[in-house]
Amino acid sequence: MTNVLPFKRPSPKQKHKGKTLCKSGFHKWKVVTAQQFDVKQGKLVTKSKCERCGEEKVEVR
């Protein structure tokens, strides 16, 4: 016989945790230091990634 696992549906609070701030434009940016030089443009770049939603932005110096 197989074991049946009871699955608990996530509450709306858990499901949307951290997304409301990002939708309003208040991201939690963290600098990603893996790649700091863009070969195609030949310039230094700063990559940032939001810790909550995973959105990325690139700043060219």
N, C-alpha and C positions, 0 to 999 in steps of 0.2 A: 504494500500500500504506500502511496505517496504522502509526504508531509505537506499539509496545506499551511501556508504562511499568511497570517492576516496583515494586509497592507493598510496603513493609515493614510488617509488623504491629508495633504498639508493644508493648514489653515491659511486664510487669506493673508494674515500677518506674516507667516513664514514664506508664502509664495511670492509676495511682492517686497520682501525685505531689501532695502537699499535702492530700489528702483525709482522711488518717488523723488528723491533728491536729484538723481541724474536726469530725470525728465524735466526738472525745473532748471537745469543748467548748473547745478552744484556738484560737479564731479570731484572725486578724490584722486587727484593725479599723483602718480608715482613714476619717477624717471627710470627708464629701461636703459641700462648701460651696455647692452650686448653689442650694438652697432652704433658707432658715433660718427662715422664718415660715410657720406653718400658718394659712390663712385661715379654715377652718371652726371651729377651736378658739380662734383668736385668741391663740395662745401661740407663744413661741420654741421651736423644735425643733432637735435635733441628729441628723442622719442619718449613720449609719455603715455602711460596706460592707466585707465581708471581702475581702481581696485574693486569697485562695486559691480560695474556693468561690463567692463572689458573693452570699452571704446578706446581707440588710439588716436593720438594727435602727434604731428611732427612740426617742430619749429626749426627753421633754417636760419643760421647765423650769417 
